[in-house]
Amino acid sequence: MSEQNPYEQLGVTEESSFEEIQEAKQRLVQQYQNDSKIVESIEAAYDSVLMDRLRMRQEGRIKVPDRIRFPERLTIPVESKPVTSGKSPNWWKSLIDTPSARDIAVPAVIYACLGAITLLVPDPSGSLLPLLLA
């Protein structure tokens, strides 16, 4: 096997894709897994093919697909959404009891009336007790 060039050792051509080269290497390694010398020569041929491909790529003889050369062009920009404070998850809403406008207005009106009575009706003893009660 050593007299052949690395492509012939793997059983591929120079025009083969990277996936075809990998499949050929894996197939041969599985086939000759009991013979370590042949597996070693297959690995060496595979490394030689990879180095040859790298050299050809650097020289511009192999066209690298744009999806590999410029992967950032394919990424879809993720739009960040601002956090809205008006929307709460349903589980959170079920835990919180939100009072209605009537639940707030009635005690406020009663408190305002009591405060007005306390301020308008003078206390002869001058104590703050009526104000605190209101």
C-alpha positions in Angstrom: 0.0 0.0 0.0 2.9 2.4 0.6 3.9 2.7 -3.1 0.6 4.4 -3.9 -0.1 8.1 -3.4 -2.2 9.0 -0.4 -5.4 9.4 -2.5 -5.0 5.9 -4.0 -4.3 4.5 -0.6 -7.6 5.8 0.7 -9.4 4.9 -2.6 -10.5 8.5 -3.4 -9.7 11.1 -6.0 -8.3 14.6 -5.7 -11.8 15.9 -6.5 -13.4 14.0 -3.6 -15.1 15.9 -0.9 -13.9 16.0 2.7 -16.8 13.8 3.8 -15.9 11.2 1.2 -12.3 11.2 2.3 -13.3 10.8 6.0 -15.7 7.9 5.1 -13.0 6.1 3.1 -10.6 6.5 6.0 -13.1 5.2 8.5 -14.1 2.3 6.3 -10.5 1.2 5.7 -9.6 1.6 9.4 -12.6 -0.7 10.3 -11.6 -3.1 7.6 -8.0 -3.4 8.7 -8.4 -2.9 12.5 -6.4 -6.0 13.3 -3.3 -5.0 11.3 -1.7 -2.0 13.1 0.8 -1.4 10.3 -1.9 -1.0 7.6 -4.0 1.2 9.9 -0.9 3.3 10.6 -0.3 3.7 6.8 -4.0 4.7 6.4 -3.7 7.3 9.1 -0.5 8.6 7.5 -2.2 8.8 4.0 -5.2 10.6 5.6 -2.9 13.1 7.3 -1.0 13.6 4.0 -4.3 14.2 2.1 -5.4 16.7 4.7 -2.1 18.6 4.5 -2.3 18.6 0.7 -5.8 19.9 0.9 -4.7 22.7 3.3 -1.9 23.7 1.0 -4.2 23.7 -2.0 -6.7 25.8 -0.1 -4.0 28.3 1.0 -2.9 28.6 -2.7 -6.5 29.2 -3.7 -6.8 26.1 -5.8 -9.7 24.8 -3.7 -12.8 27.0 -3.5 -14.0 27.0 0.1 -17.8 27.5 0.3 -18.9 30.8 1.6 -20.9 29.1 4.4 -17.6 27.9 5.8 -15.4 30.9 5.0 -17.9 33.5 6.3 -20.1 31.7 8.9 -21.0 35.0 10.5 -22.9 36.0 7.4 -25.3 33.1 8.0 -26.1 33.9 11.6 -29.5 35.4 12.1 -29.3 38.5 14.4 -31.2 38.0 17.5 -33.4 41.0 18.4 -33.4 41.7 22.1 -36.7 42.6 23.5 -37.0 45.1 26.2 -38.3 43.8 29.5 -41.9 45.1 30.0 -42.9 45.6 33.5 -46.6 45.6 32.7 -46.8 41.9 31.8 -46.6 39.4 34.6 -46.6 35.7 34.3 -49.9 34.0 35.2 -48.4 32.0 38.1 -47.3 35.3 39.6 -50.7 36.9 39.2 -52.3 34.0 40.9 -50.1 34.5 44.0 -50.9 38.3 44.3 -54.2 39.7 45.4 -54.8 42.9 43.5 -57.3 45.2 45.2 -60.0 46.9 43.2 -60.4 50.7 43.0 -63.4 50.4 45.3 -61.3 48.5 47.9 -58.9 51.4 48.0 -61.4 54.4 47.7 -63.8 53.5 50.5 -61.1 53.4 53.3 -59.5 56.5 51.8 -62.7 58.5 52.0 -63.4 57.3 55.6 -59.8 58.2 56.6 -60.2 61.7 55.0 -63.5 62.3 56.8 -62.1 61.3 60.2 -59.0 63.5 59.7 -61.2 66.5 58.8 -63.4 66.0 61.8 -60.3 65.7 64.1 -58.8 68.9 62.7 -62.0 70.9 62.6 -63.4 70.0 66.0 -61.0 71.3 68.7 -60.1 69.1 71.6 -60.3 71.0 74.9 -57.5 68.9 76.5 -55.1 69.4 73.7 -54.2 65.7 73.4 -53.2 64.1 70.1 -55.3 61.0 70.9 -58.2 61.9 68.5 -55.6 62.6 65.7 -53.9 59.3 66.3 -57.3 57.5 66.3 -58.2 59.0 63.0 
